[in-house]
């Protein structure tokens, strides 16, 4: 039997986790001296409130080797495929490998560095679960995922630069002018790291739709199985406008909405929205 696991940065909804029988390994979120488990006992709204009150970004930390070991059974015969956030962003990938080694399970635990975050990871996790349902062997699934990884298209458009500034990813001057001029950067994940690509202006509905429309050619060349609308708390009107636009393309069989978890929310703040998919 194959068990599919992912760290909590995959940002899959509870419904999708249950539908595909995915095990979730939570990362840590630290608000000052208090420690929480991502997706278990902390919400993005609590993170925003704490961040605004303290003027700093919460710390996030990988799952420990001991934490990860609880999800693996050395006495059994199951094989595991474990997805992690990009190894350039966290030591979680290495910790999973070390946990498998300590348990003597390296031959049964296949660890995949997603080279991505949020539902950029989630897209690969769901695809692996579908391949498992088709009866593929673990090694076949891993090979297919590794061939697909570079085809994931993950990007977000940011509402406010304040949270990036607090986390040291944006200078105070840039944050000031960005807020004053209502500049909203597009951040894309390439080669396992986040990079700024473009800037938008205007109201939330306008700049978010401009961001999505800029991807139209890529969206039309996407795999049709699904596309994610992933956000950290956006106005319903904005989300529905994006859904309507994606539906109008006539490309995707499934348009999924999910909330960004603690990692994306901590660093990008509320109002962040991304459209994520796999290219053909």
BELNOR-V177361 format. One record per residue. RES is the residue in one letter. SS is DSSP state (H for helix, E for strand, C for the rest). Layout:
res:RES ss:SS
res:RES ss:SS
This chain:
res:X ss:C
res:X ss:E
res:X ss:E
res:X ss:E
res:X ss:E
res:X ss:E
res:X ss:E
res:X ss:H
res:X ss:H
res:X ss:H
res:X ss:C
res:X ss:C
res:X ss:C
res:X ss:H
res:X ss:H
res:X ss:H
res:X ss:H
res:X ss:H
res:X ss:H
res:X ss:C
res:X ss:C
res:X ss:C
res:X ss:E
res:X ss:E
res:X ss:E
res:X ss:C
res:X ss:C
res:X ss:E
res:X ss:E
res:X ss:E
res:X ss:E
res:X ss:C
res:X ss:C
res:X ss:E
res:X ss:E
res:X ss:E
res:X ss:E
res:X ss:C
res:X ss:C
res:X ss:C
res:X ss:C
res:X ss:C
res:X ss:C
res:X ss:H
res:X ss:H
res:X ss:H
res:X ss:H
res:X ss:H
res:X ss:H
res:X ss:H
res:X ss:H
res:X ss:H
res:X ss:H
res:X ss:H
res:X ss:C
res:X ss:C
res:X ss:C
res:X ss:C
res:X ss:E
res:X ss:E
res:X ss:E
res:X ss:C
res:X ss:C
res:X ss:C
res:X ss:H
res:X ss:H
res:X ss:H
res:X ss:H
res:X ss:H
res:X ss:C
res:X ss:C
res:X ss:C
res:X ss:C
res:X ss:C
res:X ss:C
res:X ss:C
res:X ss:C
res:X ss:C
res:X ss:E
res:X ss:E
res:X ss:E
res:X ss:E
res:X ss:E
res:X ss:E
res:X ss:C
res:X ss:C
res:X ss:C
res:X ss:C
res:X ss:C
res:X ss:C
res:X ss:C
res:X ss:H
res:X ss:H
res:X ss:H
res:X ss:H
res:X ss:H
res:X ss:H
res:X ss:H
res:X ss:H
res:X ss:H
res:X ss:H
res:X ss:H
res:X ss:C
res:X ss:C
res:X ss:C
res:X ss:C
res:X ss:C
res:X ss:C
res:X ss:E
res:X ss:E
res:X ss:E
res:X ss:E
res:X ss:E
res:X ss:C
res:X ss:C
res:X ss:C
res:X ss:C
res:X ss:C
res:X ss:H
res:X ss:H
res:X ss:H
res:X ss:H
res:X ss:H
res:X ss:H
res:X ss:H
res:X ss:H
res:X ss:H
res:X ss:H
res:X ss:H
res:X ss:H
res:X ss:H
res:X ss:H
res:X ss:H
res:X ss:C
res:X ss:C
res:X ss:C
res:X ss:C
res:X ss:H
res:X ss:H
res:X ss:H
res:X ss:H
res:X ss:H
res:X ss:H
res:X ss:H
res:X ss:H
res:X ss:H
res:X ss:H
res:X ss:H
res:X ss:H
res:X ss:H
res:X ss:H
res:X ss:E
res:X ss:E
res:X ss:C
res:X ss:E
res:X ss:E
res:X ss:E
res:X ss:C
res:X ss:C
res:X ss:C
res:X ss:C
res:X ss:H
res:X ss:H
res:X ss:H
res:X ss:H
res:X ss:H
res:X ss:C
res:X ss:C
res:X ss:C
res:X ss:C
res:X ss:C
res:X ss:H
res:X ss:H
res:X ss:H
res:X ss:H
res:X ss:H
res:X ss:H
res:X ss:H
res:X ss:H
res:X ss:H
res:X ss:C
res:X ss:C
res:X ss:E
res:X ss:E
res:X ss:E
res:X ss:E
res:X ss:E
res:X ss:E
res:X ss:E
res:X ss:E
res:X ss:C
res:X ss:C
res:X ss:E
res:X ss:E
res:X ss:E
res:X ss:E
res:X ss:E
res:X ss:E
res:X ss:E
res:X ss:E
res:X ss:E
res:X ss:C
res:X ss:C
res:X ss:H
res:X ss:H
res:X ss:H
res:X ss:H
res:X ss:H
res:X ss:H
res:X ss:H
res:X ss:H
res:X ss:H
res:X ss:H
res:X ss:C
res:X ss:C
res:X ss:H
res:X ss:H
res:X ss:H
res:X ss:H
res:X ss:H
res:X ss:C
res:X ss:E
res:X ss:C
res:X ss:C
res:X ss:C
res:X ss:C
res:X ss:E
res:X ss:E
res:X ss:E
res:X ss:E
res:X ss:E
res:X ss:C
res:X ss:C
res:X ss:C
res:X ss:C
res:X ss:H
res:X ss:H
res:X ss:H
res:X ss:H
res:X ss:H
res:X ss:H
res:X ss:H
res:X ss:H
res:X ss:H
res:X ss:H
res:X ss:H
res:X ss:H
res:X ss:H
res:X ss:H
res:X ss:C
res:X ss:C
res:X ss:C
res:X ss:C
res:X ss:C
res:X ss:E
res:X ss:E
res:X ss:E
res:X ss:E
res:X ss:E
res:X ss:C
res:X ss:C
res:X ss:H
res:X ss:H
res:X ss:H
res:X ss:H
res:X ss:H
res:X ss:H
res:X ss:H
res:X ss:C
res:X ss:C
res:X ss:C
res:X ss:C
res:X ss:E
res:X ss:E
res:X ss:E
res:X ss:E
res:X ss:E
res:X ss:E
res:X ss:E
res:X ss:C
